Amino acid sequence: MFLKDRNSGDLVEVLDTGALFDPCKVQLVGRFHAGEEMQDPETFSKASLMFPSDEALPRCWLDPNYKAG
């Protein structure tokens, strides 16, 4: 799955979709998908990612108390 980094606008290949969907985890492992070389995996804050269409990630992926409010 690919998301977009808010700061650079580059695509990020999500390597740990379990962490993406888990609202209790604030970070995930992925790698930038830019340039000709395969980039090394790194940790990304879920708050700094969005869909390539510039839509925000669903609240249920970010907030463990999403049902409360």
N, C-alpha and C positions, 0 to 999 in steps of 0.2 A: 504494500500500500504506500502511496506517496502523499505527503503533505507538503505544505510550503512554510518556510521559515519567515516569520514576520519581519525580521531585521534585514535580511539579505534578499529575500524574494526567491531564493534558490529552492529547488525541490529537495525534500528529505525522504529517503527510502526508510520506512519504518521496519526495523528488524525484529521488534518485540511487540507484536500486536496485542498480546495479553496485557502488557503494561499500558498500552494505549486505551484499552477498554475498561481497565480497572480504575475506578474513581479514587481509590486510596493511594495510588501511585502518582507522584507529581513529575516524574521523569521517565524517559524511555530511551532505548538504544536504537540508533539509526545512523545513517550516513548521508552526507550531501551527495546529490546526484547531479554533479556539474563537472564540466571539463571532460577530457578524454580518459583520464586515469580513474580507476576505482578508488574511491576515498575510504579512509579507515573509519571503522565504527566509532561513534562518540555518543555521549549522553546529551539529550536535549530536554529542556523543560517543556512540558506539554502546553504551558501557558504561552510559549513563544511560537507555537505551531497553529496553522489553520489549513483549511482545505485549499487546493489549488484555485478554486473559484472565489477565493477570499472570504468564504463563509467561516464563521467561528466553529470550533469543535462543539459537539453537543454537551450540555451541562452535565448529563449523566456520565460522561467520560472524565469530568474534571472535579466534580463536587460530590463527596460521599454522602452528603445530606440533601441531595437534589429532590428527594421526595417530600422533605419537610417544608419546602417553601414554594 
